[in-house]
Amino acid sequence: MSSPTRESAGANESTESDWCRLLGSDRRRMTIDILSGQEPPIELTELASGIAARERGADAVDDETVARVACSLHHVHLPMIDAFGVIEYAPDTNRIGSCPTRFDVRIE
């Protein structure tokens, strides 16, 4: 399964099917929701902690859970969201360098 890249298909050129695939994951929707309106840069572990708390409840978050969520974000979800141009993710520094506004992620 391929996903659009900034070079081949920018956010404005993505099809409805592409957007459905992007937003078809609970974790990606949660990621976009958490990042919306945040001031960058955001550290991967900070984002992973927030997602783990939403998925499992704040009392159930431990270092191992955060590490698993961070690994999933780093290898799967953030690169895909970045390819759509919704965020800018730097995998070498584990930082999200730009965050969406609510307007950016609205699909009409």
C-alpha positions in Angstrom: 0.0 0.0 0.0 1.5 3.3 -1.1 0.8 6.7 0.3 1.2 10.0 -1.4 4.4 11.9 -1.0 4.9 15.6 -1.1 6.7 15.2 -4.4 4.1 13.0 -6.1 0.9 14.0 -4.5 0.6 17.1 -2.3 -2.2 17.5 0.2 -4.3 19.3 -2.4 -3.9 16.5 -4.9 -4.8 13.7 -2.6 -8.0 11.8 -3.4 -10.9 11.3 -1.1 -9.8 7.6 -0.9 -6.3 8.8 0.2 -7.8 10.9 3.0 -10.1 8.1 4.1 -7.1 5.8 4.4 -5.2 8.5 6.4 -8.1 9.1 8.7 -9.1 5.4 8.9 -6.8 4.8 11.8 -8.0 5.8 15.3 -4.4 6.5 16.3 -3.8 8.9 13.3 -7.0 10.7 14.0 -6.0 11.0 17.7 -2.6 12.2 16.7 -4.0 14.9 14.4 -6.4 16.0 17.1 -3.7 16.2 19.8 -1.4 18.1 17.5 -4.0 20.5 16.3 -3.3 24.0 17.5 -0.1 23.0 19.4 3.0 25.1 19.3 5.9 23.2 17.6 8.2 21.6 18.1 6.6 18.7 19.8 8.7 15.8 21.0 7.7 12.3 20.0 7.6 11.0 23.6 5.3 13.9 24.6 2.9 13.0 21.8 3.1 9.3 22.6 2.3 10.0 26.3 -0.8 11.9 25.3 -2.0 9.2 23.0 -1.3 6.4 25.5 -3.3 8.3 28.1 -6.3 8.7 25.7 -6.1 5.0 24.7 -5.6 3.4 28.1 -6.5 6.1 30.6 -4.0 8.3 32.4 -3.6 5.9 35.3 -2.5 3.0 33.0 0.3 4.9 31.2 3.8 3.5 31.9 7.2 3.9 30.2 6.7 0.6 28.3 3.3 1.7 26.9 4.7 5.1 25.9 7.7 3.4 24.1 5.3 1.1 22.2 3.1 4.0 21.1 6.2 6.1 20.2 7.5 3.2 18.0 4.2 2.9 16.2 4.0 6.7 15.6 7.6 6.9 14.5 7.5 4.0 12.0 3.9 4.1 10.7 1.7 7.0 11.6 3.8 10.2 11.6 5.5 9.4 8.3 2.1 8.9 6.7 0.6 12.1 8.2 3.8 13.9 7.1 3.4 12.6 3.5 0.0 14.2 3.3 1.5 17.5 4.3 -0.6 17.8 7.5 2.5 17.9 9.7 6.3 18.1 9.3 7.9 15.2 11.1 11.7 14.9 11.4 12.4 11.2 12.2 16.1 11.9 12.8 15.2 14.2 15.8 11.9 12.7 16.7 10.2 16.1 16.6 7.1 17.3 14.9 8.1 20.7 13.4 4.7 21.9 12.4 1.2 21.2 13.6 -2.1 21.5 11.9 -4.8 24.0 12.7 -8.4 22.8 12.9 -9.0 24.4 9.5 -6.0 22.5 7.9 -7.6 19.1 8.7 -11.2 19.8 7.6 -12.4 17.8 4.6 -15.1 19.3 2.5 
